[in-house]
Amino acid sequence: MPYDVPPDLAALSLLDLARAVEERRLPPIEHWAPAESIDSEMRIAADGSWYHQGTRIGRPAMVRAFSTLLMRDDSGQHWLITPECRQSIEVEDAAFRAVDLRRAGDALAFRLNTDDLVLAGPDHPLRAAGDPDVPAIYLAVRHGCEARLDRSTWLQLVEEALAEGDGLAVTSQGARFPLVPA
């Protein structure tokens, strides 16, 4: 089945964004309890590139498919989950990269490097890490996994904070998120 490239984030209304998020069908990995655990020999680099046995995975469709099977446990270990096996995967920073941002109504909508759309809010909070001189902003995605905002998306977010006039913080879906690490 061919992959339909999603429309440009700027062209979507809040209703379109909410519908796209709702219609995204993901495997029910939260219901799977595989007995076997192995090493996937995969790595997600800090820039969001995926590797298997040291070779970059160059097919975006494969990365999108694998990304739907990702979860992070309470210890911080990332796993690819299938009904039969859970496979450890090395993640250098975050499992996803947020590569675009748009304000739509009262929500901040993010596009990820996997073309997923995530609306920041109480269910998908933003987290400031690093230090005040070099902050890193993360967005909760799903199953414990996060997306790190790339530089251009981080700058877009700072512009939103300045436009809101509430210091270096933004609001989305009624939740307030500081952009400076504590």
N, C-alpha and C positions, 0 to 999 in steps of 0.2 A: 504494500500500500504506500503510495507516495506521501511525502511529508508536506503538509500545508504550512507554509511560512506564515506566522501570525502577523496581523497588521501592525503598522508602526504604533508605538505606544501613544504618541501625541495625537493620533487620530481616534482614540477610543474614549468614549464617555465613561463616567463612573458606572453606569448601568452595564455598558459593554464589558468593562473590566471585571465587574462582579460576576457577570454571566460566564466569562471566559474562565475565571478562577473556579467557579462552581462546576462547570462542565468538564474540567480536567479529570479524567479517570485515571486513578493510580492503583497499582496492585495493593491488596489488603495485607501488607507485610506485618502490620501490628497484630494480626491474627495467626501468623505463622510461628511455629515453635520448632524449628529444625533441630534435630539431634546432633548432626555432624557439624563440626567447625574446622575450617581449613584456612590457609593463607591464599588470598586471591592473586598474589604477586602483582597487585595493582597499586598505583600511587596517584594521588591528585596533587599536583604541584601548587605552589602558592599562587601562581598566575591563573589557576583554573584548568590547566592542561591535564589530561588523563594519560597515564602510561600503563602498559602491561609488559612485564619482564624487561623494563627499560626502554621499550619502544613506544613512542607517542601514538595514541589512538587518534587517527586523523579523520575518522568518520563521525560527524556530529550526531547522526542518528544513533550510533552505538552509545555515545556518551549520554544522550538523552534517555535511552532505554536503561542503561545501568543506573543513572541518577534516580530513577523511580524506585529502585530497590535499596536505596541507601538509608541507613539509620545510624545514630550515635548513641551508645549506651551511657549509663551514669558515670562510668570511669573515663569517658571521653574517647573510647575506641569506636571507630567507624566500621560498619559492616555492610556487605551486600547480602541481602536476605532473599532466599528462595524457599519454597515449601520444604525442600529436602536438606538444605545446607546453608550455613551462614559462613561467609568468607570475609576475613579481616581485610581491610584496605587502609593503606597509609594515607593520611591527609596532612599535608604540610601546614596548612593554615585553616581554611574553611572548605567545605565540600562544594560550595557554589560561589560564584562571583555575581554581584549585582552590577549590571552594565548600563542601566538606564533608569530614569526616574521621571515621574510626572505627577503633579498634583491634580486630582480629579475630585472636585467637591471637597469634602472633609477628609479625603483619604490620600495618602501617598502611595502610589503604585510603582512597583519595581519590576523590571524585566531582568531575569537571570541569564547567565551564559548558556543555559539549557532551554531558553525561550519560555520558561515558566513565568507566570505573573503572580506576584505576591503583594497583597495590600497590607501595609504596616498597620498595626493596631494592637489591641490587647492580646489577640491570639498569635500575632507575629510581631513581637516587640523589636525595637532597635536597641542595641547595646553598644555603649562607648567603651573601648578598651585602649590599651597603650598608655600614653601619658599626654598631658595637656599640650606639649610641644609637637608630638607626633601621634595624634589619635588614630585609631582604627575603628570603623563603625561596622557592626555586624547586624544582620537581619535574621531573625528566626524564620526558618523555612518550613520544615516538617520533620517529624521523628527525631528531634534533637539536633538536626543538622542546621547549619547557618550559612549565610552568604556574606562574604566581605564585600563592602562597596569598593569598586575600583575608584581611581583618582577622580575621573570626570564625574562620576555619580556622587562621590563625596562632595565635590564642589557644587553640584546642583543642590544637594541637601543643605549645604551652608547658605546658599542663596535663598532657599526656602525659609531657613531659620531667620535670616536677616529681614526678609520680607514680612515675616510674622511679627517681628519686633519684640520677641519674648526672650531676649538674650540668645545664647547659642543653644536653642532647643527647638524642637518641632512638635507639632501635634498631628495625629492621624487617627481617625475614627474615635475621637474622644480621649485618646491616650497621649500623654506628654512624654517626650524622650529627650533628655539632655545629650548634647553632642560632644561634651567635654568629659573625659574620664574623671571619676572621683578620686 
